[in-house]
Amino acid sequence: MSLSTDLPAFATLLAHVKQAIRQTQLQAVRAANRELLVLYWRIGRLILDQQAQQGWGAKVIDQLAAELQREFPAMQGLSARNLKYMRRFAQAYADETFVQATLAQIPWYHHLTLLEKVKDAAMRLLYVEATARHGWSRDVLVHQIESGYHLRQGKAVTNFARILPPADSELAQQTLKDPYLFDFLTLTDNFKERDLQRGLIEHITKFLLELGSGFAYVGQQVPLQVGGQDYYLDLLFYHLQLRAYVVVELKTTEFKPEYTGKLNFYLAAVDDQRRHPQDAPTIGLLLCKSRNNIVAEYALRDVHKPIGIAEYRLTEALPEGLQASLPSIAALEQTLRSRPAAPEPAADSPPEPE
């Protein structure tokens, strides 16, 4: 049997080999990260213990860094600044086993960010677990911290606990936030739903980042036909972990009870027309300008489709007429090109953490 006569079998073999290589590479990276974090923790613990026993001050770290860099010239991360971070890391986490099992899920640079920006130990652990689960980059982690991820996650008003199985209910609840922050949008006063929808789609990458891990964009104004009449979903997503469609309806007003009836109708239609037999029930998310929790809870009480209700926040809207007076992108680029080049940074500018 020649290779040319069995290309599908060869393609399958190649795919399996590639998968095996990638899995091994990923395991090697994780193992290397774990060993590095444990090393840094042990160095930090040694420094802490000896400073406590000998009464040494901070200058010992400068001397230690100089000697280590002389002994290990090819090894990165042995600067005095990084040694101080190691000491701080060991001070924050007393248990080496915890470092190996839990903290090693994310890289060293992420831990530096958490030590700088999150003071509460329980909150830091929440961000460690969320970063490992969602694969956040350091920039995304910073964004999530600064936008109060820990205060918003799982806070939407929902009927999931009553409608969905316990495991699915918990995952679905934690998937939604309240409020959602759309600070990347700039809308005029009295903006309409189509303006909000258009802005979110124009910034789909940032919108997906705010929605969270697992959301795949399907479309906007997705058509449905029921009883010979046409209906259109504002936004349709598919959630990869929930294995379910998510219908997002946008409202520029305070939540009203009748909104749930319309969304419930849409969910029934999506379940009948789009849902695969292996998919979980379609979920609805109502995003409103504001919401009364009691009204929202009453509105969901006898609804039999899984629905969440959350608010969204924008930056301050620009007054009507002001947008026209703003410079265009082309004008801003021309201004930047005409400016003299920025001076080189000073030699003693603070470096990035190692």
Secondary structure as UniProt FT lines:
FT   HELIX           3..6
FT   HELIX           7..54
FT   HELIX           59..71
FT   TURN            73..74
FT   HELIX           80..92
FT   HELIX           96..101
FT   HELIX           103..105
FT   HELIX           108..117
FT   HELIX           121..134
FT   HELIX           138..146
FT   TURN            147..148
FT   HELIX           149..152
FT   STRAND          157..158
FT   HELIX           160..163
FT   HELIX           166..175
FT   STRAND          180..182
FT   TURN            183..184
FT   TURN            189..190
FT   HELIX           193..202
FT   HELIX           204..211
FT   TURN            213..214
FT   STRAND          215..226
FT   TURN            227..228
FT   STRAND          229..239
FT   TURN            240..243
FT   STRAND          244..250
FT   HELIX           258..273
FT   TURN            277..278
FT   STRAND          283..288
FT   HELIX           293..300
FT   TURN            301..302
FT   STRAND          307..314
FT   TURN            320..321
FT   HELIX           322..325
FT   HELIX           329..338
FT   TURN            347..348
//
